[in-house]
Amino acid sequence: MNALKHMEAVFVIALSVASVSGYLAATTQDANASPAPVVRDAQVAPQMAVVNVVAKRLSAAEKAQSLREEAAATVVASR
């Protein structure tokens, strides 16, 4: 009966012990684990391709017209 009165304390203590043991198990290193290999020769990455897009900006009227056309095409495609 006395254990039922203190069930909350027992739960909190069990939870804290489980949390601490899980943390310690995750942070300790395996005694048989080999260290990570050392990379001595850094490989040079090939040149990255760069793409420059040259285009004129749409005016407000052209953008509104483009949005109307896109909305109409979306409605037609959804049917």
C-alpha positions in Angstrom: 0.0 0.0 0.0 2.9 2.3 0.8 4.3 1.8 -2.7 1.0 3.0 -4.3 1.3 6.3 -2.4 4.7 7.0 -3.8 4.2 5.7 -7.4 4.8 9.1 -8.9 8.2 9.3 -7.2 9.1 5.8 -8.3 8.2 6.7 -11.9 10.2 9.9 -11.9 13.3 8.1 -10.4 12.9 5.2 -12.9 12.6 7.7 -15.8 15.7 9.7 -14.7 17.8 6.5 -14.3 16.7 5.3 -17.8 17.5 8.7 -19.3 20.9 9.0 -17.7 21.9 5.4 -18.6 20.7 5.9 -22.2 22.7 9.1 -22.5 25.8 7.5 -21.0 25.5 4.5 -23.3 25.3 6.7 -26.3 28.3 8.9 -25.4 30.7 6.1 -24.4 32.9 4.8 -27.2 33.2 1.1 -28.0 36.5 -0.2 -26.7 37.0 -2.3 -29.8 36.2 0.4 -32.3 39.0 1.5 -34.6 39.6 5.2 -35.1 38.4 6.9 -38.3 40.9 6.7 -41.1 43.0 9.8 -41.8 42.6 11.2 -45.3 46.0 12.3 -46.5 45.4 13.3 -50.0 42.5 15.7 -50.5 40.9 15.3 -53.9 40.3 18.3 -55.9 36.7 18.8 -57.0 36.2 19.4 -60.7 35.1 22.8 -61.7 31.4 23.4 -61.2 29.4 24.4 -64.2 28.0 27.9 -63.9 24.9 28.9 -65.9 24.1 32.5 -66.4 20.5 33.2 -67.5 20.0 36.5 -69.3 16.4 37.6 -69.7 14.4 40.8 -69.5 12.1 41.4 -66.6 8.4 41.4 -67.2 6.5 44.6 -66.6 3.5 44.6 -64.2 1.1 44.3 -67.1 3.0 41.5 -68.8 3.2 39.6 -65.5 -0.5 40.0 -64.9 -1.2 38.7 -68.4 1.1 35.7 -67.9 -0.6 34.8 -64.6 -4.0 35.0 -66.2 -2.8 32.7 -69.0 -1.3 30.3 -66.6 -4.5 30.1 -64.5 -6.6 29.5 -67.6 -4.2 26.7 -68.7 -4.4 25.1 -65.2 -8.2 25.2 -65.3 -8.2 23.5 -68.7 -5.7 20.9 -67.6 -7.6 20.0 -64.5 -10.7 19.1 -66.4 
